[in-house]
Amino acid sequence: MEAELLTLASVAGTALVNVLASETWERGRDAVVGLWRRVQPGRTADVESDLAEDRELLRTATGRQQDGSRQGSEGTISDTDVDPLREAAVDAWRARFVRLLARHPELAPELRRMVDEELTVPTRSPDHQPSVVFNASPSGNARVYQSARDQHITER
């Protein structure tokens, strides 16, 4: 198998697990289940079940970590409690994507698109305003007034 396909499988496995732990997991689940439905329809139920199980394990571990109901040996909760679960899920999905691409290398462009569009966790909240970049090149006695929101100027 080509190194490029192995890398793609690894990226897809990591991206999928990241999406499973996010609030936008349905989009990722639907994309992956749809891919398997087209290529290996007999395995769709297994894939869907495994996605739901991995999501629940990650959410449960993260929830316990956040609410303090599970504490480590020193009375503190650590990211290391969640890391083994996350790593195991990434490894399992990476292996699944490797097997899929080994049987169907023609799916590589579609899997790349899926990673870019459907297995990406949003990094900002829906109410977040896009950042604004201002550029100005004043010369001579010019004045430049720039604002990303309200601006009131009173010149005297």
Phi and psi in degrees as a GROMACS rama.xvg file:
@    title "Ramachandran Plot"
@    xaxis  label "Phi"
@    yaxis  label "Psi"
@TYPE xy
-67.3121  147.525  GLU-2
-61.0662  -34.2349  ALA-3
-62.3481  -40.7779  GLU-4
-70.1897  -36.4237  LEU-5
-64.0827  -41.0437  LEU-6
-64.7129  -43.9191  THR-7
-60.1926  -43.5077  LEU-8
-61.938  -39.863  ALA-9
-65.7612  -45.3044  SER-10
-63.1856  -42.4789  VAL-11
-64.18  -42.0785  ALA-12
-61.6073  -44.8865  GLY-13
-65.6037  -45.6183  THR-14
-62.3847  -41.3782  ALA-15
-62.3501  -45.5989  LEU-16
-65.3944  -37.2962  VAL-17
-61.5596  -41.4521  ASN-18
-67.798  -38.9438  VAL-19
-59.1463  -31.6198  LEU-20
-86.7017  2.74292  ALA-21
-108.213  176.984  SER-22
-79.3046  -11.5803  GLU-23
-102.149  27.9735  THR-24
-65.7411  -27.8231  TRP-25
-60.4672  -39.8785  GLU-26
-61.7698  -45.3114  ARG-27
-65.61  -42.3113  GLY-28
-60.3594  -47.2365  ARG-29
-62.0705  -38.7993  ASP-30
-65.6013  -46.0247  ALA-31
-68.802  -43.6463  VAL-32
-62.7269  -40.5673  VAL-33
-61.7383  -39.9683  GLY-34
-62.7412  -48.0504  LEU-35
-66.4241  -34.9353  TRP-36
-60.5432  -39.204  ARG-37
-74.5875  -37.9646  ARG-38
-93.5144  -42.0882  VAL-39
-135.339  74.3515  GLN-40
-57.3436  -29.4622  PRO-41
-70.6549  -15.8649  GLY-42
-101.926  0.128931  ARG-43
-58.5238  -44.4775  THR-44
-62.8865  -39.7126  ALA-45
-63.4773  -44.024  ASP-46
-63.5968  -46.2542  VAL-47
-62.6158  -42.0843  GLU-48
-64.259  -44.0228  SER-49
-65.4343  -38.0139  ASP-50
-62.0038  -45.8828  LEU-51
-64.3092  -41.177  ALA-52
-65.3098  -45.4123  GLU-53
-62.8226  -41.2066  ASP-54
-61.0419  -45.561  ARG-55
-64.3572  -42.1912  GLU-56
-61.3775  -45.2971  LEU-57
-65.4407  -42.9778  LEU-58
-66.4658  -41.2527  ARG-59
-63.8036  -45.9631  THR-60
-64.2491  -42.209  ALA-61
-67.591  -40.1367  THR-62
-62.6855  -42.5626  GLY-63
-65.0961  -36.2929  ARG-64
-66.2406  -40.9358  GLN-65
-75.8503  -37.9698  GLN-66
-89.1594  -5.42755  ASP-67
82.097  7.05736  GLY-68
-73.776  -13.5857  SER-69
-126.141  123.661  ARG-70
-122.591  150.119  GLN-71
-74.546  -176.423  GLY-72
-64.8718  -22.9271  SER-73
-99.8085  12.5451  GLU-74
82.243  8.01996  GLY-75
-119.062  159.087  THR-76
-104.384  134.394  ILE-77
-122.992  153.676  SER-78
-61.8639  -21.1229  ASP-79
-67.1303  -18.5611  THR-80
-67.4376  -32.8889  ASP-81
-91.5344  -30.9447  VAL-82
-54.14  -45.431  ASP-83
-62.0338  -37.4569  PRO-84
-65.2698  -44.4947  LEU-85
-63.1453  -46.3724  ARG-86
-62.6045  -40.3445  GLU-87
-64.9207  -41.35  ALA-88
-65.4108  -43.1272  ALA-89
-60.7675  -45.2857  VAL-90
-61.0807  -42.7457  ASP-91
-64.9894  -44.1357  ALA-92
-72.9208  -33.3836  TRP-93
-59.9782  -47.2878  ARG-94
-61.9533  -39.3996  ALA-95
-64.7298  -42.9799  ARG-96
-67.7031  -34.6268  PHE-97
-61.7306  -47.2115  VAL-98
-62.8756  -40.4996  ARG-99
-62.4581  -46.134  LEU-100
-71.3491  -28.194  LEU-101
-65.8137  -38.3786  ALA-102
-80.5913  -31.3991  ARG-103
-136.562  70.3305  HIS-104
-62.1278  -19.5624  PRO-105
-67.9126  -11.9265  GLU-106
-82.1692  -5.52187  LEU-107
-54.7856  -47.8592  ALA-108
-61.4437  -38.808  PRO-109
-67.49  -39.1121  GLU-110
-67.0385  -38.4569  LEU-111
-60.2799  -45.7166  ARG-112
-61.6497  -42.2763  ARG-113
-61.4208  -43.4474  MET-114
-61.0104  -45.121  VAL-115
-69.0322  -36.9597  ASP-116
-104.675  -36.9852  GLU-117
-113.979  -16.4601  GLU-118
-110.382  33.4239  LEU-119
-112.53  126.282  THR-120
-79.9106  126.931  VAL-121
-60.7094  139.435  PRO-122
-99.0851  -0.574921  THR-123
-139.513  158.649  ARG-124
-76.9136  158.404  SER-125
-61.3457  -29.5343  PRO-126
-88.3601  2.31419  ASP-127
-71.3068  130.448  HIS-128
-82.3065  143.09  GLN-129
-64.4534  150.666  PRO-130
-72.5725  151.849  SER-131
-118.104  135.939  VAL-132
-117.772  126.452  VAL-133
-108.685  140.661  PHE-134
-131.092  134.647  ASN-135
-142.51  146.426  ALA-136
-132.579  73.2501  SER-137
-70.7134  152.264  PRO-138
-142.768  158.341  SER-139
62.9161  -131.493  GLY-140
-97.5187  21.8394  ASN-141
-67.4266  151.582  ALA-142
-117.555  143.394  ARG-143
-123.224  127.466  VAL-144
-121.027  120.623  TYR-145
-130.646  142.403  GLN-146
-154.123  142.716  SER-147
-92.4202  -10.4127  ALA-148
-137.781  -149.685  ARG-149
-61.7996  143.6  ASP-150
-142.879  129.842  GLN-151
-124.86  121.62  HIS-152
-122.183  128.349  ILE-153
-121.763  110.93  THR-154
-98.3906  142.314  GLU-155
